[in-house]
Amino acid sequence: MKNIIITLVIIMMTSACSKQPALHSKVKRENFQSVVDGKNTDLYTLKNKNGLEITVTNFGARVVEFFAPDKDGHFEDIVLGHDCIDKYVNFTGERFLGATIGRYGNRISEGKFTLDSVQYQLPTNDRPNSLHGGTKGFDMVVWDVKQVSPGKLELTYLSKDGEEGYPGNMDVKMTYELTENNEFIVTHHATTDKRTVINLTHHSFFNLHGAGNGTINDHELMLNADKFTPVNGVLIPTGEQLTVEGTPMDFRKPTLIGERVDNDYEQLKFGHGYDHNWILTRQSKNNLELAATVYEPKSGRFLEVFTTEPGIQFYGGNFFDGTEIGKGGKSYERRASLALETQHFPDSPNHADFPSTVLSPGEEYHHVCVYKVTVK
């Protein structure tokens, strides 16, 4: 009898956590309660004592909303997203809003790589390349989820051998945690039963004015990187590691994003603006270190990004065109959002000189990314 009572109390506590009332959220939870591929989807809320609030759906382990205050204490939702699950499942524009990306974030040339003398062919969904895990990556599946506290979610997914062409059964465990220090901590763990490649990342699109509230070209960006990986015309790394010195890719000091974005520079033409991987200038191999900062002077919002990874992809929202209608009926315009995706380098399986993305049985993949939002 005592064990039954304890079990009921745990169930009630877990249910209460998943249904905790949202303070700022503008979306309706019932619009995210559905069934996709036979699994239930829902909306979960993370909050802290400072009023920050994040809503998450387990479809694609996506951040839907992220409310943060400005210097006057006024809260805005600073990430792009949709009002209902259907617009994520049946996307017509940007597919990756707020999502967890896997098995392999970023591009793999022609969707091909060779591992242990076996060539693997992946679906190609970005011109000739495979992008962000293929046609049905981790962003398009339903994750199992448990809310362990008002500020923490645990999400798990089993990616089966052969899924999207990748070898090995891969067990992925991820936590989303909102701390009292205004840190949104994304922690990835994964194991495999067969040698494979992995490159997980988080893909929120930020605008520190508030989602749909104008350009990000007036945001000041700092990237802690002396080098970047240049790309060819289909955004695949050439294999070079070039200095940022004297180029529009130099963000070692805070610089307005829009200051040089339209410069006559081949790399910017290839990406229609910024859509590149920067090689972080790290002091250690695996410790959590500062990778980037973003400051929006009018609101005073200040975003810091920390990571254990060797690279970061900065994407400046070049391919939005105003036809994407998001939360609250707002249109998402060109260069009105930015993504800062901590990662290993694009196309690493085809570049022996890049840090390895191979994961073997008995090893554990571990990747931490922190987005910290304050004001100044």
N, C-alpha and C positions, 0 to 999 in steps of 0.2 A: 504493500500500500504506500509506504514511504517513497519507494522508487517511482511509483506512478505519479505521485504528487510533484516530485522534483521534475519529472519529465514534462508534466503539464505546465509548470512554472517556466521552464526553459522555452517551451513552444510559445507561451504567451509573451515572454520577453522579446523573442525573435520577431514575432508578429508585430509587436508594438514598435520595435525599431524600424521595421520596413514601412510602417504606416505613420511615422512621425510627421506632424503637420509642417508644411513648408511656410516660411515667413514671407519670402519674396517671390516665389515661383509664380509665373504667369501661365504655365501650361497645366492642363488637366490630367490628373493621373489616369483616369479612365480612358483617355485617348492613347495611352501606351499599354493598356492591358489587352492583349491579343494572343493568338497562337500562331507561331511561325515554324514551319517544318516540324509540327507536332509538339513544340515546346512553348511554354507560357512566357510571355514578355510582360514587363512591368516597369514602373518608374520608382526610383529610390532617391532619398534625400540625404545629403551630408550637410552638416552645419557645425559651426563653432560658436563660442561665446561672444565673439566679436561681430556676429551678424553675417559672416560670410556663409554662402549657401550654394551648393552644387547639386543639380539633379542629374541622375544617371539612368539610362535604360540598359537592360542586359542584352538587347539586340545590338550586337557589335561592341558591347561594353563601352557605350558612347556617353560622353558628357553632353548633356542637352542644354543646361544652363549653368552659368557661373556668375553669381552676384557678388560684387565687390564695391566698397565705398570709394568716393572721391575725397578730396581734401576737405570738403565741407560736410562729409558724412552721408552724402546722397548715394544710394546704391543703384548700380546699373548691371545688366547682364552683359558680360564682356566676351562671350563666345557665340559663334554662329550656330544655328540649329533650326529644328522644325518643331511644330506644335503637336505633331501626332506621329505614331509609329509608321503609318502607311507611307508617309513621304520619305522615310528612310528605306523601307523595304522596296518600294517602287520608285526609286529615285529617278529624276529626269535631268538633274543637273549635277552638282558636286556630290559625289558618292561618299566621301570620307569624313564628313563633318563630325568632329568630336570623337572619332572612332579609335579603337585599338587596331593596329595594323600588324598583320602576320600572314603566312609564316615569315615572309621576307618583305620588310619595309623598303620602299624605293624600287628602283628599276633593276632588272636583270636582262642583259642584252639578248634579244631574240628569244627570250624565255628559255635559254639553254644554259646548263652548266654540267661539268663532269666531276664526279666524285668517285674515288676508288675505281677508276677506269670505266665507270658506267656513265653514259650521258643521259641526263634527265631533260625532258621537254615539258615546259610549263605552259599554261594558257597565255596567249599574248593579248593584252587588253589595253595597250598604250602604244599605238602605231606598231612597230615590229617587236616591241618589248613586253615583258611581264612587269606589271606595276602593282605594288602593295599586296602581294600574295595571290594575284590572279583574279579570275572572274567571280570567285566566291571565297574571298579571304576571311580573316578573322572578324572583319567589320560586318560581314553579312551572315553571321551565325548567331545563335542564341546561346549565351553563356549561362552556366549554373551560378547562382549568386546567393550569398548569405550576408546579411547585415549584422555585424558583430558589435557595433556600437553606433551612437548617433553620428560619429565622424569617420566610420570605417566600413568598407565593403570588401568581401572576398569574392573573387570571380574565378571560375575554373572552366577549362575546356579541353576535351580530348580531340586532337587532330589525328585522324587515322592515317595509317600507312597508305600512300598513294593519293591522298587528298590534294587536289590542285597540282598533282604531279610530283609532290615532294616525298622522299622516302622516310620511313619510320613512323611508328606511333609516338606522338608527342603529347605529353601531359603538360599543360600550361596552368599555372596558378598566378593570379595577379591580385594585388590589393590596391584599392583607392582609399587614401586617408587624408582628411582635412584636419590639420592640427590647430592648436590654439595660437600658434605663431603665424597663422595665415599661409601655411604651406599646404599645397595639394601634392601629395607624394604618390607617385605611380611606381609600384614595384612589380617587376616581372620575374618569374621563376619558370624554368622549363626543363624537362628531361626527355630522353628519347631511348627507344630500344634498338635503333639502327642509326648509323652515321648519317647525318643530314646537315642542312644549313638553316640558320635562324637569324632573324634581324627584326625584333619587335620594336614598335614605337607608338607614341601617342600623337593623335592628329587633331587636336583642337585648333580652330581658327579664331584668333584673338583680334579684338579691336578695343583699345582701352578707352575710347570715347563711349563705347557701348555698341553692341552688335547692330549693324545697319545704320549707324550714326555718322557716316562720313568716312573720309580717307584715313589710311594708316601712313601715308607719305609724310605726315607731320609728326610721326612718332620718332623718337631718338633711339637708335639701335646700337648696342655694343655686342660684338662677337669676339670672344677670347680666342682668336685664331690668327696665326701668322701665315697660314697656307690654306688653299682650297683645292678641290679636285675639279679641274676644268672638264667640260663635256663636249661631245660632238653635236651635230645638228638634231639628233633624236634624244639628247640629254643623257647619253651614256658616257661615263668617265673615260677619258683617253688613256688613263693610267698615269698621267703626270701629276705631280704635286707642286703647284706653283705658289710663289709668294704673293701675298696680297699687296705688297708695297707698291705704291704708285698706281694702283688700279681702283676702279669703283667697288671692288670687293673688300676694301680695307675698312673694317668697322672696329678696329682695335680701340679707337676712341669713340664715344657716343656721337653718332652722326644721323642727321635726318634721313630717313629711308628714301624720300623723294629727291634728295639733293643731286644724285648722280644716276638715278635709275634709267633715265633715257639717254645716257651718254652713248656716243658712237664707239661701242666696245663689243667685240664679237660675242663674248659670253652672255652679255645682256640681250643681244639679239637672238641667240639660240633659245634662251629661256623666256623671251618676251618680258624681260625684267629679271628679278632675282628668283631663282629656283635651283639652288646649288648646295652642295655639301662642303662645309668648312671643316678643316682638320683642327681640332681643338688643341690649344697649347696647354698641355697637362703637366702637372708636377708629379703625378703618380699614374700607375696603370689602371687601378680599379677604385680608387677613393672617389667620394662625391666631391666634385669641384664646380666652381662657377663657370658656366658656358656662355651665358648671354644675359643682357638686361634690355628692357624696353621701357621708355619713359614717355608719357603723354603730358606735356606741360599744363594744358588747360585744366584737366581734371586732377592732375597731380598723381595719377595712378602710376605705380612703378612695379614692373614685373621682372623678377629674377628667375633664371633657369639654371638649375644645377643638374649634373649628370655624372654617371660612372662610365659613360661611353666615350669613344675616341672622336666622334663626329657629331655635327648638327646640320640638319637641312633647314635652311631659311627659304621659305616660299612666300612671296609677296602678293598672293591673290591675283595673279596676272590673268587667269583664264575665266574669272567671273565677268559677266557682262550686263548685270542688272536684271536678267530674266529669272534668276533664282529668287523665289519669294520664301522668306523664312518666318521665324516667329513674329507674331504680331502684325503680319502682313508687310513687313519691311523687305525691300529689295536689296539684294547683295550685289554691290557694284564692283567693278574692276578696281583692284588695289585698295579695297576697303576691309581687308583682313590679312593676317599673317599667321603662318604656322612655323613653329620652332620644334622640329622633330629630332630628338636625340637618338643617335643611331651608330651602327657601323656604316661603312661607306657603301654607296650604291655599287651594284655589280661586283661585289667583293669575291664571289665564287669564281669569277673569271679573271681575277687579278692577284697573282701570287704575292705581289709586294704590298697589298693592302692587309690590314689586320684581319685575321681569319674569322670567318663566321661559321666554321664547322663545329657541330656538337656531336659528341660520341656517347655511347652508352656508358653509364657510370659517372658522367660529368653533369654539372648543373649550370644551366644558363641563368645569369643573374644580371639584371639591369634596373637601375633606379633613376628616375627622373623626378625633379621637384620643380613645381611652379609656385613661386612665392609672390603674393600680391600685397603691396603696402602703398603708402602715399608719401610724397615728399614735396 
